């Protein structure tokens, strides 16, 4: 896990409770719920959603839609 992952976010959020925070970079299906539990108001998702080499260049938009739905379901539960 990154040095600036969920634990770091949680520590920053703990000292800046009055500031809405949104993590970007390193947000994946396996940790997005943890970011929301740590106080995130939103999350920036990039390469874990759109893998250019695997999804875009192969026109695998069905998999892109499936991954989007997985992220959405996790966020809705959080």
C-alpha positions, 0 to 999 in steps of 0.5 A, spaced: 500 500 500 502 507 498 505 511 504 499 516 502 493 511 502 487 510 506 491 511 513 494 517 511 488 520 508 485 518 515 490 522 519 489 528 515 482 528 515 483 527 523 486 534 523 482 537 518 475 535 520 472 542 518 475 541 510 471 536 505 477 532 502 477 527 496 482 522 495 485 521 488 490 517 486 491 510 488 483 509 489 481 502 487 475 497 488 479 494 494 480 501 498 474 505 496 470 503 501 475 505 506 476 512 504 469 513 505 469 510 512 475 515 513 471 521 511 472 522 504 466 526 501 468 523 494 473 519 490 477 521 484 478 514 480 482 514 474 487 508 471 483 503 476 477 505 472 479 506 465 486 502 463 487 504 457 491 498 455 486 493 456 479 497 456 480 503 451 485 500 446 481 493 445 474 497 445 472 493 451 467 498 453 462 492 456 468 491 462 468 499 463 461 499 464 461 493 469 467 496 473 463 503 473 457 499 476 462 496 481 465 502 484 458 505 484 455 499 488 461 500 493 460 508 494 452 507 495 453 502 500 458 507 504 
